[in-house]
Amino acid sequence: MAVTIKDVAKHAGVSVSTVSKVLNDWKTISQATKDKVNNAIKELNYTPNARAVSFARGNTRNIIYLTSLGKGEAYSNPHMFDIMCGVFSRLAANGYTMTLMDISDDLHPQETVAGIIARKSADGIVIHGSVINEEIADLIIDNSFPHIVIGHPDFNNRLCWVDTNHLLAGQYAAEYLSNHDVSPVSFIGGKKTEFISHERERGFRMMMLKYRKKISPEYVVHTSSTWEEGYISAKKLLSMKEAPKAIVCENNTLAVGAAKAINEFKLNVPDDIFFVTFDIYPYTTIIDPKPTVIDINVYDMGLQAADMIIRKIDNPSLMIQSYTTLPEIVEMRQQ
C-alpha cells in the first residue's frame, strides 16, 4: 500500500498540516520539526503528490465540475461532454486536476456545494447551467467562492458565467440565406418559452428584417422539439400555396423530421430548397439530405471557461459575464 501524508505525520508525531508546511518550506516551522518530518519521509520512502504539497498554500490545484450525469445524459445533452473535455484539457495544461461531481440524485444540491466550500476541497467550481439554482447561486456569492457557470442563468444574479450567443447564431442563419437571395423562408422552432429557441428565432427575424425579408407568421412554427413535430410542420409548410424556399430548424431533432418531409416531396437540397439547422451534434452527420449547419465550437467554450475560472481564482473579485465562441457556417456535403 502506498505511503500517505497521514502515515508521515503519524511517524513523525506531528499533524498532517505540519507535514504539508514542511513540504512547502514554511519559515515558521522550527528546524527540529523539519528534521523530524524529513527523517520520517526518508524512512518511509514517501513521495509527496501535488495536492499534498499545495495543501499548506491554501489551495488544492483542483477544480470541481458540477453537473448532472443521470441515465441517458450523453444523448439528451451531448454538448456538455465537449464542454467538459475543453475545461479538462485547459486545466490540465495549467497544472490543475478536475473532479467530476454528479448531483442528479441530490435532493438538496446546495448542501453538496456548501460541503465543497466548507471542506476547501477545490479552489473553484465550474457549474453546468442545467444544475444551477438560486440557492446555489446565493451560497457561492455569499462565500465569494471562485466559480464559472456554463450557460446564462435564467434568473437575476451576480454569478460569473460564459455562454454561446444564440441570437448571433440566428443572425448567421438569416445572413446565409439572404446572401443566397432565398425567399420566402420558414422557421421551425421549439416552444416560445425555451430560451435558446427564442434567441435563435429572434436573431433570425432581426437579420431577415434588416435585409427587407420579413417573415410572415404562417411561415413560423413552434413545437415541442420532437422529430415527429418537425416532420408534420415541414409537411404543412411544403404544402402551402407558396411553399418556402428554405426551412430553418432550430435544433437537430426537428431537422430529422424536416428531412423526412423534404424527401417525401422529392426536393433536392439546395437546388429546390435550402435546409438549415443549428449544431452539428447529435444528428446532422446522419441526416439525409444534408443541412447547412450553424455550429458553435463548444469545446472552445470549455477552454475559455477554464481560463476564466483560473483568472477568478487569482482575482476573486473579478466579474465575468461573457458570450464567447463565434458561430461557424458548415455546409455538409450531399451524398
Secondary structure, DSSP 8 states (H G I E B T S, - for coil): ----HHHHHHHHTS-HHHHHHHHTT-TTS-HHHHHHHHHHHHHHT----HHHHHHTTT--SEEEEEE---TTHHHH-THHHHHHHHHHHHHHHTT-EEEEEE-TT-S-HHHHHHHHHHHT--SEEEEEGGG--HHHHHHHHHTT--EEEES--SS-----EEE--HHHHHHHHHHHHHHTT--SEEEEES-TT-HHHHHHHHHHHHHHHHTT----GGGEEE--S-HHHHHHHHHHHHTSTT--SEEEESSHHHHHHHHHHHHHTT--TTTT-EEEEE-STTTTTT-SS--EEEEE-HHHHHHHHHHHHHHHHH-TT---EEE-S-EEEEE----
